[in-house]
Amino acid sequence: MARTFGTNLLPTLSFDYLVRGLPEALSSEAQPVASNPALLSTYAQLPFDLFKLCVEHPSLPITPTQNRFAFAKKAIALRKKAASAAQMEENVVLAVGDEQGTVHVTQRPKRTRTALFKVEGTA
């Protein structure tokens, strides 16, 4: 890793730890990283932008792409439980355009359902 000084050091080290260090520390023969509850819980608590960067980063040691997709779905489900009144809806998409495919995490405003009223004609 290149030496960085000033305000960029902490975010760089934090991101590197979340993508490489933590998964490596939690990996074991008995339980794959993709289904580790501690990693899922940690990722579920991240701010959306950081969560998206980490899940989509190629250095995250969750392979193949289908396992990464499943991991992202589980983390988003945990995020939904924690923020039930949130105004944004999060989804994960498995893009299959090349040999491996990629995972994309999206966020959009929740749709509000408008009330429908039945109006009977007056004659």
Backbone torsions as a table, in degrees:
resi	resn	phi	psi	omega
1	MET	NA	136.7	179.5
2	ALA	-71.3	147.0	178.1
3	ARG	-73.0	130.1	177.0
4	THR	-125.5	141.6	179.8
5	PHE	-123.4	157.6	176.9
6	GLY	90.9	-148.2	-172.6
7	THR	-74.8	-13.9	-178.0
8	ASN	-82.9	-13.1	-174.4
9	LEU	-66.8	-49.4	-176.9
10	LEU	-63.2	-49.1	177.7
11	PRO	-60.9	-37.3	-179.9
12	THR	-65.1	-46.3	179.6
13	LEU	-67.0	-39.7	178.8
14	SER	-63.2	-46.4	179.5
15	PHE	-62.6	-44.8	179.6
16	ASP	-60.6	-40.7	178.8
17	TYR	-65.5	-43.7	-178.4
18	LEU	-65.7	-35.3	-176.2
19	VAL	-87.6	-38.0	-175.1
20	ARG	-112.6	-52.4	-171.7
21	GLY	-65.8	-51.4	-178.2
22	LEU	-63.6	-49.0	177.5
23	PRO	-59.0	-37.7	179.1
24	GLU	-66.6	-41.5	-179.9
25	ALA	-67.0	-30.7	-177.7
26	LEU	-92.3	-8.7	-176.8
27	SER	-73.5	144.6	176.5
28	SER	-151.8	165.7	178.4
29	GLU	-66.1	-36.8	-174.3
30	ALA	-73.8	-32.1	-175.9
31	GLN	-134.6	121.9	177.7
32	PRO	-65.8	154.3	-178.4
33	VAL	-59.5	-38.1	-175.2
34	ALA	-63.0	-23.7	-178.9
35	SER	-112.4	16.5	-179.4
36	ASN	-75.7	119.9	-176.9
37	PRO	-64.2	-31.5	179.2
38	ALA	-66.9	-41.0	178.4
39	LEU	-68.0	-42.7	177.9
40	LEU	-59.8	-45.1	-179.7
41	SER	-63.0	-42.1	179.2
42	THR	-63.4	-48.3	-179.2
43	TYR	-65.3	-33.1	-179.8
44	ALA	-66.2	-23.2	-177.7
45	GLN	-93.3	-5.2	-178.2
46	LEU	-73.1	151.4	170.4
47	PRO	-60.5	150.8	-172.6
48	PHE	-54.2	-46.9	-176.2
49	ASP	-60.8	-40.8	178.7
50	LEU	-71.5	-39.4	176.1
51	PHE	-58.1	-47.0	179.9
52	LYS	-60.8	-48.3	179.6
53	LEU	-58.7	-44.3	-177.7
54	CYS	-66.8	-47.3	-177.2
55	VAL	-65.8	-37.1	-177.5
56	GLU	-84.5	-10.6	-175.5
57	HIS	-70.7	133.6	-177.5
58	PRO	-66.4	-18.0	-179.8
59	SER	-82.1	-9.9	177.2
60	LEU	-63.4	121.4	-172.5
61	PRO	-79.9	48.4	174.7
62	ILE	-116.4	106.2	179.4
63	THR	-133.1	155.2	-4.0
64	PRO	-72.5	-176.0	-175.5
65	THR	-59.6	-34.7	179.6
66	GLN	-62.8	-36.8	177.9
67	ASN	-68.9	-38.3	177.5
68	ARG	-65.7	-40.0	177.0
69	PHE	-61.1	-46.6	179.2
70	ALA	-63.4	-40.5	177.1
71	PHE	-60.4	-47.1	-179.2
72	ALA	-62.9	-39.7	178.2
73	LYS	-62.7	-43.4	179.3
74	LYS	-64.7	-42.5	-180.0
75	ALA	-64.8	-40.5	178.7
76	ILE	-65.9	-37.9	176.8
77	ALA	-61.6	-41.4	176.2
78	LEU	-65.3	-38.9	179.0
79	ARG	-64.1	-38.5	179.3
80	LYS	-64.9	-40.2	178.6
81	LYS	-63.5	-40.3	-177.3
82	ALA	-71.9	-30.9	-176.2
83	ALA	-123.3	62.5	-174.3
84	SER	-65.6	-25.0	-178.9
85	ALA	-99.8	15.3	-178.0
86	ALA	-65.9	150.5	-179.3
87	GLN	-88.6	-4.7	-177.2
88	MET	-115.2	147.3	178.3
89	GLU	-110.3	131.6	-178.8
90	GLU	-111.4	141.2	179.3
91	ASN	-140.6	160.0	174.2
92	VAL	-121.9	140.0	-177.2
93	VAL	-125.1	134.1	174.6
94	LEU	-97.4	109.3	-178.8
95	ALA	-92.4	124.4	-179.3
96	VAL	-118.5	92.4	179.1
97	GLY	-124.8	-24.3	180.0
98	ASP	-120.7	-169.6	-176.1
99	GLU	-61.8	-42.4	-173.9
100	GLN	-93.3	-33.0	-173.8
101	GLY	81.6	168.3	178.8
102	THR	-140.5	161.8	178.5
103	VAL	-110.8	132.0	177.7
104	HIS	-123.7	132.7	177.0
105	VAL	-105.2	131.0	-177.6
106	THR	-123.5	158.6	177.0
107	GLN	-140.8	135.4	177.9
108	ARG	-147.4	160.6	178.8
109	PRO	-64.2	143.2	177.0
110	LYS	-67.6	143.7	175.7
111	ARG	-80.2	135.1	175.3
112	THR	-96.9	132.6	179.5
113	ARG	-83.6	128.3	177.7
114	THR	-86.0	142.6	-179.5
115	ALA	-69.9	136.4	177.1
116	LEU	-103.1	133.8	179.8
117	PHE	-119.4	138.6	176.2
118	LYS	-92.4	120.3	-179.0
119	VAL	-108.2	121.4	178.1
120	GLU	-93.5	139.1	-177.8
121	GLY	-68.3	144.4	175.5
122	THR	-110.6	126.6	-178.9
123	ALA	-124.7	NA	NA
